[in-house]
Amino acid sequence: MAVDIAQVKRLKDLTGVGLTDAKKALEAAVGDFDKALAAMRKKGLTKAEKRGEREARAGLIGTYNHDGRIGVLVEVNCETDFVARNEIFTGLVKDVAMHIAASEPQDVKELLEQPFVKNPDQSVGDYVKDHAARLGENVVVRRFSRLALGELE
């Protein structure tokens, strides 16, 4: 079956896979974009879980400041400096910091289980795993600190 190149590019952009893999997924799904996307995400998440055993010591410390009243520092690790400088990774770090500011989690485990503020249908942990699959590396939210003006510890 011939697949539309625009659909192949769209699938590639959403999942971070190569053009050949995106084309094969669309062909296997008989042109059904949603079915191909689900298959690619499932495959990517499986690979991401295997990568979870690899050590992640590179990364970024991201910040978020909300109107000068709430501030967040978050450490998100990956395996290489190359990925740490990637736009997808830096966007993930910013989104996680913003989520922490909005949701006030007490620890990382609670943070990863919470519904993500930008997409409540997805947990923060699933959001991180999706990004790990797109980046091809282990990604770990290591720790965070949240300060709010006038709050006592």
N, C-alpha and C positions, 0 to 999 in steps of 0.2 A: 504494500500500500504506500502511495506517495503521501508524504506529510508536508504541511505548509512550513516553509522556512521561518516565517514570523513566529509560529508556535514553538518551533525548536529553539529559537533565540530567547523567547519569553521563558520557556522552561529552564534553559541554561541560566538565565539571569536570576530566576527565583531560587534555584537549587545550588548553583555554584558548580555544577558538573560540566564536563566537556560537551561540545556540540555533538559528537558521535554518540555519547551516552544518552543525551537528551533525545536525539533522533530515534535511537533504539527503543527508548521508553515509550515514545509516542507511537511507534510502529507496533509495539507489543500491546498497547492499549487501543489499537485500531483507531487512532486519531482522537480519542477521548482525552482532552487536556487534563481534566480534573483527575481522572484515573491514573494518568501518567505521572502527574504531580504527586499524588498520594504514594505511588510505588517508589518514586525517587526519594521522597522524604523518609519513607520506611527504610529503604536501603541506606540512606545517609545516616539515619539515627542508629541503625545497627552498627555501622562502621564507627560512629562517634562513641558508642558504648565500648567498643573494643579499644578505642584510643584512650578511654578514661583511665586505663592502667598506666599510660605513659606519664612521665613527670612533666609538670607544667611550672616552670620557674621564671619565664619571661612574662611580659605583660605590661599593664598600665595601672597607675593609681589615678582614678578619675574623680572629678569633683562635680558637684551640682550645688547651686546657690539659688534659693527661691526668695526673691524680693528682699534679700538681706536678713531674712528671718529664720530660714532653715538652711543648714549647710550639711553636705554629705561628702565623705571621702570613702571611696571603695577601691579595693584591690582586686583586679580580675587578672588571672594568669593564663598564659598560653605557652606553647612549647618553644617558639622562636621569636626573636626581635622582628623578623620580617612580617610575621602575622600581627604582632603588636602595633605595627605602624599602618596596618591595613584599614581602610575606611569602614569595612564591615565590622571589624573588631572594635575600633574606636567608637562607632555608633552603638554597639552593644554595651560598652562600658558606660556611656552617657545615659542610655536607657535604663540600665540597672541602677545607676545613681539616682535618677529621677524617680524610679519606682520606690526606692528606699525613702526618699524625702516624702513621697505621697502616702506610703503605707505604714510607716513606722514599725518595721519588723524588729524583733528583739535579737535574733541571731540568723546566721546564714541558712540553717536548715529550714527555719520558718519562712525566710525570704523565698527559698526555692520552691516551697509548696504553695505559696500564695498565688491567687490569680493575678496575672500581669496587668498593670493599670492601663496599658495601651490596648490590650486585647484580653478581656476577662475570660474568654473561652479557652485561654492557654495559661498554664502555670509559668512562673518565672523560670523554673528548671527546664521546662520544655522549650522556652524561648532561647535559653542558653544552649541547649542541645541542638536546636535548629541552626544556630550560628556556628557551633562547633562542626556540624556536618558540612556547612557551606565553606568553612575555612580549612577543613581537613586536618584539624589539630584538636588535642584535648584542651578544653577551656574550663577554668575553675573560678568560681566566685570565692575568693579566699577569706576576706574579712571586710568589715565596713564600720564606720563611725558616723552617727547622725547627731547633729546639734540643732536645738531649736531655741530661739531667743526666749528667755524667761523661764525655761524648764529647769528644774532641779533634778539631779541624778537620784 
